């Protein structure tokens, strides 16, 4: 069945879409093409016919606008009807003014304004529904009429204000553009209704979609027509077809309304029939309800007689009570039977507590005076002798002349509620007392002030006049810390004796961590240990341990009296509760005092340490000055004679003063090597000292890296070749700006080490330029020589100089100490190779602190090492 129903619906939908396309697209476009091909020169100048057609359209527009506004007022229209109604009002008014004009600029302007204004208002159907539902939108038709009316008046009264719209029966570009824009607006609105028709398949959406398409195509075809020619009359015909849609929609609404009226009439008849049957049933049910009500009254009467709360009645004659009656429930509430009250009219008043009788009399007087008497709560004496609380609520009863004839009263036993209120009040008082102890002294850190105030508050809770607090020292001795009261005997006893835990009442309380209550004189004497305490007339004594949440006892709180007055059990429980908070306050005060003591001690130590550091700093400055003097002395006193030794040794070895035999040449060569080695050692020591003192001079200059590497290789090439090693050089032509002397020193140090510690194989020197240090990744086994962040700017360019050899390599355990000063690693070549252990240390210092670069290395013991220096291409001038 579902499929059969969907079949016809689908066919109707398809026919509807074809109808929209046929009426709104095919016929307008096809008709225009046909007329321009076969009736291009046909012309009919007939202004009355034109005015008649426009008048028909105006009436149709006004009728549909009125209908849509009416439907909105009745809450039966769609949200978008307000926009369509406003657009039709604008079209009707402007077309009506257009119809009564002769052919001129105003005639064409009103027609163009009708298309533009109506199309724009129709496009507002795309706005959200919440805007169309607002009360402000209800004013849109009035605003539209006022605005369009004003625009029409201006066009007729002041035609020169508007652009020229026609010339020689040909529309101007302005007229064509305005009408085409209006047609475009209508086509946009048509899309909205076609979309709704595709989803809801409503007949009104079909009509509005066709209407918008016809108006839109009329506006689009307007620029292609000439006034009074066939195509001009044709787009007027399209507008009339659109207005016929409006009339048909009115007829559709009329039919729909008739159908609804028939349905409502049938529904009304059905409901009248149903209501008649329902009334018959209600009459029968009411008869049954009255019978049930009588039964309910009887049950209520029996129930009323069985409840503890009861009702009494006071009959009134001439404004005075004439008799009373009490319900059976009075026995449960008061203990007395109804006949006892009947025998003695004044019995009730005598039952009322004497402090509450006046309030009861005042309540009765208000009722007898005809006023409203609120319920009151008062006490009565029960037959068993106990006091009960009741709530008495009077309700006056009047006759037809509004005269008081009696008043009924409901008496409710509220004794349990009053007792609960009293218990709640006592609990609140306990909590308030705890809160006073905790909050009042939470910000006080002086221990003596805390103890004095706590003791005073504790005595208020207990209602006694004397008390004391003893604190537990670290050695287990209880010492008197605070006392309040007029008696001095107990104070003298506590002050003169050293009480230990377990030795007396206080000590037992501190040991057991439980309160000790001595309710009478006999109990006090049983535990009294001192002469003064035994002689004092203490008749009640209560001791409470001050215990922290970690079960640590910090002292004992004691309250006592020499009178017969004793605190209640509730007060003693409250004191026991308060002691936990008091212990925390004492612990906090102690911690504060310890903190102050530790702070003072720390400040003293800091002051002493500061003096020691200042003295040590002064001595270090003196040592630094002596060191600088020593370096200057070394630089002058040692270099000068050493340079002479080296110079004269070279002269003799070169036989400038005469020939030497082989033995003499060998001896002079040894002297020359030793002198140069000693000079190098002195220079290294001086350089290290200057770097560590921050006194080394940095001289940036521009040079070719190729020349520097070539110079270093030339200096050591003979030594490398003499050992039978293969020397590989991968040089680079690159101009850089840095300290040339220090960079050459670093390359010579690394290359010299490679030559000294390589017995066979090769020594390789390489240089390359790298763009952006941040993009370089260190090798898997490559180690940074300093445990700190790199000097290199991640975005800067740098050169990479590597010296690799196939020498003895470095053990894993030696890698961490290879760059420490004056450290030489043990190896088979240690006796053959001379050194001080400063070369690599100095190289690292120069690379990192002078050249602002980075040095890394990889090494495998027995297979060789590779040292890599990364030097910025431009030395930062701020480092010079």
Secondary structure, DSSP 8 states (H G I E B T S, - for coil): -HHHHHHHHHHHHHHHHHHHHIIIIIHHHHHHHHHHHHSTT-B---HHHHHHHHHHHHHHHHHHHHHHHHHHHTT-S-TTHHHHHHHHHHHHHHHHHHHTS-SSHHHHHHHHHHHHHHHHHHHGGGS-HHHHTSGGGGGHHHHHHHHHHHHHHHHHH-GGGS---EETTEE-HHHHHHHHHHHHHHHHHHHHHHHHHHHH--HHHHHHHHHHHHHHHHHHHHTT--TTBHHHHHHHHHHHHHHHHHHHHHHHHHHHHHHHHHHHHHHHHHHHHHHHHHHHHHHHHHHHHHHHHHHHHHHHHHHHHHSSSEEEEEEEETTEEEEEEE-TTHHHHHS--HHHHHH-TTHHHHHB-TTTHHHHHHHHHHHHTT-----EEEEEE-TTS-EEEEEEEEEEEE-TT--EEEEEEEEEE-HHHHHHHHHHHHHHHHHHHHHHHHHHSTT---HHHHHHHHHHHHHHHHT-SEEEEEEE-TTSEEEEEEEESS--HHHHHHHHS-EETTSSHHHHHHHHTS-EEE-SHHHHHHH--SHHHHHS---EEEEEEEE-TTS-EEEEEEEEESSS----HHHHHHHHHHHHHHHHHHHHHHHHHHHHHHHHHHHHHHHHHHHHHHHHHHHHHHHHHHHHHHHHHHHHHHHHHHHHHHHHHHHHHTTSSS---HHHHHHHHHHHHHHHHHHHHHHHHHHHHHHHHT------EEEEHHHHHHHHHHHHHHHHHHTT-EEEEE----EEEE-HHHHHHHHHHHHHHHHHT-SSSEEEEEEEEES-GGG----TT-EESSSS--SS-TTS-EEEEEEEE-S----GGGGGGTTSTT-----TTTTTS---S-HHHHHHHIIIIIS--EEEEEEETTTEEEEEEEEESB--GGG-
